[in-house]
Structure formats: structure tokens, C-alpha cells
Amino acid sequence: MRPSPVSLAAVIDFPHNRRMTPRQLADKICHTLREASHQAYLVGGCVRDLELGREPEDFDVSTDAHPPRVQELFPESLAIGAQYGVILVVEDGAEVEVATFRSDIGYSDGRHPDRVVFSSSAREDVTRRDFTINGLLLDPVTSEIFDYVGGRADLRAKIIRAIGDPEARFREDKLRMVRAVRFSARFGFAIEPVTLTAIIKLAPEIHAVSAERLRDELTKILTEGAARRGFELLDETGLLREILPEIVRMKGVEQPPQFHPEGDVWIHTLMLLEKLRAGASSTLAWGALLHDVGKPPTFTPAAGPGTRIRFDGHVDVGARMAQEITRRLRFPNDETDQIASLVANHLRFKDVQQMRPSTLKRFVRLPHFEEHLELHRIDSLSSHGNLECYDFVGRFLAETPPEEVRPTRLISGDDLKALGLEPGPAFKEILGKLEDAQLEGRIRSRADALELIRAEFLKR
């Protein structure tokens, strides 16, 4: 799909009573640079997405103007990578990266160029980029596409192809190998054979990439709507074995067929990833990936007639492994805690219909319980297919007033001291029993609570 021409009047007379969109800011930047006698184009993923008929998430501009000149023209800009020619222009809540045409010299750290040489050639600039589909330039005034690398043909053919020599592109920035997998999964494109061969060859070198960059790219694979295909490709290329060997160990780990007719732990996990919706939260997505990570190390085969395969303790082992993996990938602490909680609690749903009211109410009070519920749903659909427990919890949440799930505390620690009780471990026991009684409907007022305390604790 070809983008429509841009009205320069609309750019210049942009109304300030509403927030500017990234596209409007990008067009305005190009216009300003053109007016100052510079070249300026939309470039990269935004052009690719426009050609595919998709709405770009962000916009980038490429220009022959050097960083000081860009900052002169846009005084409110930020020099986020001026040594590499990258300036962030921010206006009315929108932001656009503006990069100077350049060629890169050496990549000794496998991420950043050792030296950059600014250029006046747009053609030279795109040849340093990663994939042909990301090497397109768009003139926002005329809507003309400039394609120096065959990107449009590869878009039509649905191919991910490295620009130039694939090995050279991947040695420059080894994260590009994972990005190739992500783009292939996200768009349903095939990875071109020479590019694929280079990824397989260089996969062991992925460890040069920082944990944070790997985490972010893997999270995108998990949350862009094609997680299963993404992880199948990570496995086929050898990248999964290098990055997440714990997931590879799921292969061939059999499960009891009466609960898991779908197959081994790897197949089950892939089926679950397939059910992750595009836009799923990162914690839900990682919880889905890791929910059964404790099964391989706890696998016990059936010992004979009447016995079955067991994974005793796999939830506790899995929660610890999830913590180790997320810390290795430098997740923020709150996300690590939530992912580990998803793993630790995913089997509790099988008991919800037998739980005491107080236990059930505490269960549904887990932080971000909607993620626990969704993990249970897709876990069930990826195995036995029984949603009885999921439906039970859904009805309970719909029918139970929030104040009954999280009732206001009737008695405080100060109240217990006023009754002559000594602060200590007993306080926690008493307050816990009071909350149980409240959650189960046995007490409903402060007077009820005081009566329970006198009956059960003051006569000890």
C-alpha cells in the first residue's frame, strides 16, 4: 500500500490544541530539514510497515545534516547518540529519531561501530542497515520510495534477507540474528537461505549481546502475536540453545497422557505460546513460557502398572528457575516477582472448587490476578481442554462484591494492645484468624471481631 502525499500546509499549521502524532512530527522534521537545504527521508521500519499496509509504531528520519545542525534546527532535541549521528527530536508529546547518513567502520564489540563516518549519500547509508525490508527510504512530500537494496521485492516475496554479506551484518551486531527471527515470525516471512545459514553458523556468538537487549528482543517475540513460530525458529537456528537452554531441555520430556494428550513439555509449551494474544503483557508472556520449566529436572517415569509419570515439586523448582532466568536477563525486580508468582501458582487452579472461601479470596487477591487467570485458561486449552475451574473462578469474581474479597480490617494491632495482649507472633495469628472469619462471613462487624477475640484468645 502506497502512503498518501503529505500536505505541507497541514504540517506547518499543525493545531496545538491536540497532541502531535509521531508521523506528523516526522513529516515536520523532514520539511524543516528540506527548507534548510538538507536531504531528509523517512527510513526503516516505518516505511516497511507503510508498504505492508500496517500502522507504524514509530517513525525515523534519515538526513545528510550532521548532529550539531539537527540540534540547531531543533533546539529541544536530545543527543541520545550524537557520536553515532542520532538525535531525538521531541515536540508536543511526540518523538522521532533523526540519524545522519553514515558508514560504519569496525564492530569490535559486536554491537557498536568503532568509528562512524558521516556521509552525504542516502544510498551509502542504507547499505549499513540490517535487512533489505528495513532499508527503504520514503520522501514524505512526494511519497516516492527509494529502494537501493531490493527491499520492496523482498516484501512482495515475503523474505527476510540481510543487506550485503549476512555474516558481516551479524558480526557487526549479533542481536540482528534474533531480530531476523522476530521479523520472520511477526510477518510470516521466510528467512532467505544464505541469511539463515549465517545465523546458524554464528548462533554461539550471541553471548556477546547484553542481557537487557536479548530480554527486550525475546519479549517482543513473545508479545507480537507469533510467539510459537518465533520460538520454533529460535530452536531451528540454534539460538534458543544458547540463550535459554532450560527451554530446549523440555524437548522429549513425556507427560502423563491422561492430563496432557498433546505430547511432551516442549509441544505443550509451544501450543500455549500460540495462544498468547498480540499485545499480551511481558510478564504473562514470560510466565507462559516458563510455567513448566521445572518439569525436566523433576521428571520421574512411571514405575509400573498403575503408576504414572510424575513431576513432584516441579512448581517450586520452576519458580526458582524462573527467578534465576529473569535475573540473568536483568528483568526489573517487580517483573521477576510476577513471573515467578505465575509459575508458582499456576497449578492452584485445580483446587479452586474445594478451597475454603477465605483461601479462594486470598488467591484471587494475588497481584495482577487477571494474568494468573489467563495463564490457566491457555494452559488448560493446551492440554486437557477442561475450562471448568476457569469458569468457576470467573463466576466467583463476577458474583462476589469487591468489598467481600478485600474487606476493610475490623481490628488493628493497637486494638489488640488495648485488650491487654502483648505484641509478638501471636498478633499475626490473631489478625489472620480474624481475616479468615471475615472472609468466610462468620464475622461482619467490629463487635463480632471483639467477641471472637475474647472467646478464642483472651481465655488462653
N, C-alpha and C positions, 0 to 999 in steps of 0.2 A: 504494500500500500504506500503510495507516494504522499509525503506531507504536503499540506496546502501552503501556498505562499503566505508570507508574513506581512502584515500591514505595518509599515514603519510609523505611520501616524498613531496606531494603537500602542506601539512601543513607547513613543515619545510622550503621548498624552495619557499614560497609564494612570488611572484614578487611584488616589492614595487613601480612599476610604475603605479599601479592602486589601487583603494581603496579596503580594505578588507571588505568582507561581514560579517554580524553577525554570519552566520553559520561557516565560515572559522575561525573566532576568537574563537568561542565556541569549535571547534574541536582542535584548537591550545592550548587553555587553558586546555582541558582535557588531551592532550598529555603531556604538561608541568607538570601537577599535577601527572600524572602516572609516568613520568620519575623521579619525586621526591618521589616516593613510597607512593602516596596517591590514594584513590579511587576518581573517577570523572565520572559523567554521565550527559548527557543532561536530563532535567527533565521538567515536567509540560506541559504547553500549546503547546510548540514546538513539543514535542513527540506526543501529541494528534493530532495536525494538520498533522504531517507527516504520522501518521497511517490513517488519513482520506484522504490522497492524496492532502492536501492543503499546500500552501506555508506559513510557519510560519512568523509572523511579527517580532518576536524577539526570542532570544534563552536564556535559563537559564541553569546554570551548578550547580550541587549539588555535594558536596565533604566532606570528613572527615577532610580536612585541616582546621585549625582554622583561623580566620581572620588575625592575625599577620603573619601567614605563607603564606597566599594568597598574602598579600601585599609585603612580602619579595620576593616572586617569580615574582610578577608583580608590580614593583616599581611605575609605572604610574597610579596605580589604585586609586579609591576614596572610602573612608569609608562612604558610604551613610547610612548604618545601621549596623555598626560593632557590636553594642550591641545585635543585633538580628542575627548576623552571616552573614551579607550581604555586599559584596564588589563589586563595579562596576569596571570592567576592561575595559579600553578604549585603542584602538590601531587603527591607520590608518583610523580614521573616524567611526569605528565600536565600539559598546559597548555591553557588556554581564554582567549580574548579576551573581555572584558566591556566593552561600549560603552554609554555613556549616551545615551538618546533625545536627538536634537538636530535642528536645522535648520541648513543651511549658508548663509553669506552671502558671495557672490562667490568666483570662482576665477580670480584674475588670472594665476596661473602655470600654469593648465591641469592642475593636479594636486591642490593642497591648497586647502581653503576659506580665504578671507581671514579669516573670523571664524565661529565657531560659537555658536549659542545653544542651551543645554540646554533640554530640553522635558520635560513630564510625559506627553506623548501618544505612544503607540506608533504610532498612525496617521500622525502627522506625521513620525515618524522614518523609516518605511518609504518615504515618498514621495520621500526624497532619495537612495534607493538606485538601483542601475543598471538592472536588468531585473526584470520582473514575477515571473519564476520564482525570483528571489533575494529577493523582498520578502515572504515568508511568515513568520509567527510561529507557534511551537508552545508551548503550555502543557505542560510535561513531566509535570505531575501528572495532568491530565485528558485529555491527548492531543488537546485541541481545537486546531484550526488557525484562525488569524485571517488573513484574506486581504482586504486593503484595496485591492489593485491589480490583481486579476484574474489572479493568478499560477497558481492551480490550473486555471483554464480554459485558460491558455496551455500548461501542462504537458500537459493532455489533448490539446490541438490540436497539440502539438509545435512551438511557436512561440517564438522569441526576440524579445521586444518591450521596448523601453526604457520605463521608467516616465515618464509625462508626456510632455513635449516631447523627442523624441530629440536634436535639435540642442543643446538646453540641457544634457541629460545628458552628451553627448560633449564639449561645450565645458568642462564642469566638470572632467572627467578624460578626456583624449583616449585614454588607454590602453583605455578602455572599448570603443573601436571594435575593437581586436584581441581583447578578451575576448568580444565578441559573436561574432566569427568562431570563436573557440575553443569556446565553448559550442555553437554551431551544429554544428560538426564532431563534437565529443565526443558529443553526444546524438543526432545525426542530425536536428536540428530545422531548420526554415526560419527565416530572418531575416524578420521582418514587413516589408512593403514600405516603409512610411514610415521605419522604423528603418534599413533598407538604404540608402534614398536619402540619408539624413543621413550615413551612413558614407562613401558615395561622394563626397558634397559636401565633407566635412571631412577626407578622407584626407590631403591635402597638409599638414595641420596636425599630423600625427602626430610630426613632428620636435621638438615641444615636450616629448615624453616622454623621460625619461632612457634612456641606452643600456642600463643594467642592467635597468630594468623591461621594456623591449622584449625583451631577451635572455631573461629569465625567462618571459615570456608566449609567445614563439616556441618556447622549449624545451618548454613544456607542450603546445603544438600538435603538436610533433614526437613526443612520447613518450606521448600519451594513447590511442594506438591508431587515430587517424583523421587521420594526417598528410597523406595525399593530399588529402582533402576540405578540410582546413584550408588548404592552400596553394592549392588551386583557388579558395577563397573569398577568400583574401588577394589573389589576382590579380584576381578579378572585381570586388572593391571598390576597386581601385587602391592598396591599402595595400602590396602587395608591391613595386610600382614605387618607392614612397617609401622603404621600409625596406631592401630587398635588390634593388636594380636589377640586380645581377650575375646573379640567378636569372632575372629577366624576359628577359635577353638570350639565354637558352637557347632561347627560342621560335623555331621556324623554322630552327634550325641543323641541317641534314641530317647524317646519319651513313651510313657505308657499309652498305648493306642486308645484305651477307653476314655482318656481325657484329651489326648492330642492325636486325633486321627490324621492330622495334616502332615505329620512327619517329624523330623528331628528339630533340635532347638534353632538351628540356623534357618530352616524353612519357616518355622513358626515366626521367628523374628522378622523375616522378610515380609511375610504376609501382614504382620502387624504394621510395619513401616508403610506398606502400600495403602493402609487405611488412614494414615496421617493426612489431614487436610492441609492444603496450601495455606500458609499463614498461621499454622499451629505455633504455640509458644515454644521457645527454645527448651524450656525445662520439660514440658510434656514430651517433646520430640526425643530428647536425650533419655528421659525416663522410659519411653517406649523401646529405644534401642538397648538399654541396659537392664530392663526389668528382669530378664532371666540370665544375666551374666554370671550369676553364681551357680548355675546348673552344671557346667562342665567340671568344675573342681569337686562337686559333691555327688557326681553320678555314681549310683550303685546298681548293678544289673540285677535282674530277677534271679533269686537264688534257687528257684524250683517251682513245681506246681503250686498254684495258689498264692504265689508271691508276684510282685511287680517291680518294675524299675522304680527307684526312689531317688530323691534329691534332698535328703534330710539336711535341714539347716541352710538351704540354698538362699533363702530370703536374707538371713543375717550376713552370710558370706557375700551375697550380691550387693547389699547395701554398703559394706566395707569396700568392695571393689569399685563400686560407683564413686565413692568418695575419693579413692586413690586415682581413678581415671580423670575425674573432673578437676582434681587438684593438679594433676600432671599437665592438664590442658589449661591451667590457670583460670578456671571459672571464678567469678566472684563468689564469696562465701555464701550469700543468700541463695544463689542458684545451685551451688553444690548441695546445700542443705535440702532444697526442694527436690532435686533429682534423687538424692539418697532416700528421702522420705517416700517418693513414688515407688522406688524399688522395695523399700522396707514394708510398705503397707499394701502392695498390690494383691496379696493373697487373702487379706482380711475380708474381702467382699463375700467370699464363700460362706462366711459365718453370720452375715448381717441379719438373716431371718431368725437366728437363735440368740442374738445379742440382747442383753438387758437394755431397757430404754436408756439408762444413763450411759452405758458403753456405746450404744449406737449414736447418741447425741454427741458424745465426745469425738467419735470417729468422724462424723460429718463436719466437725469444727476444725479439722485439720486445715492448715493454711492452703489456700488455692485448691479446695476440695474438688472443684469442677475438673481439675486436671486428673485427680485420682479417679473420678467417675468416668471420664473419657478414656483413660488408660484401661480401666476394667472393661469398658464396652468393646474397644477394639481388640483387647486380649481375648475376650470371650468369642468374638466373631472370628478370630484367627485360630480357634481351637475347637471346642465342643459346640459353639454356636448358641449356647443357652444364655438368654438375657434375663432370666427370672430374677436374679439378685440385683441386676442393674435397674430393672423396672421397679423392684421393691423399694430401693433407695430413692428413685425418682418420685414415687408416690409419697414416701415419707417426707421428703423435702417439700413437696407441693402442699401437703396437708398439715404440716406442723408449723405453727407460727414461729417466727424467728426468736421471739422472746421466750419460747419454751426450749429452744435449742441453746440459747445463750441467756439464761435468766440472770437478773440482777442479784448479786450476792446479798443474802439476808443478814449475815453476821460477819463481823470483821475480827481481826486479831485483837483489837482494842476491846471489843465486846467480851472476848474470852478472858482477857486480863481482868476486866471489871467483874467478872463472875468468880474471880479468885483462882483461875487456872494459871499455872506457870508456863511462860513461853518455852518452847522447845519442840522436839519432834512430834509431840502429841498434837500440837496445833495443826500441823499439816494433815494428820489423820482425822482430826475432828472436822476441819473445814472440808476435807474430801468427802467424808460421810454425809455432811450436810448438803453438799452439792449433789451427791448421788440421790439423796432423798428428794431434793428439789427437782432434779431431772426426771425422777420417776413419779412425780406428782404426789408424794407422800407428805410433803410439807409445802405450804404456799405463802406463809406469812412469817414475819419476824417472831411472832408469838409461838407459832408452830416450831420454829427453829430452837427457840429458847427451851421449850418443853422437851424437845428431843435431847438437847444437851443435858438438861437436868436428869432426864431418865437414864441416859446411857453413859454419861461421863462424870457427872458430879457425885454419883453414888459409888464410884470405884474405890 
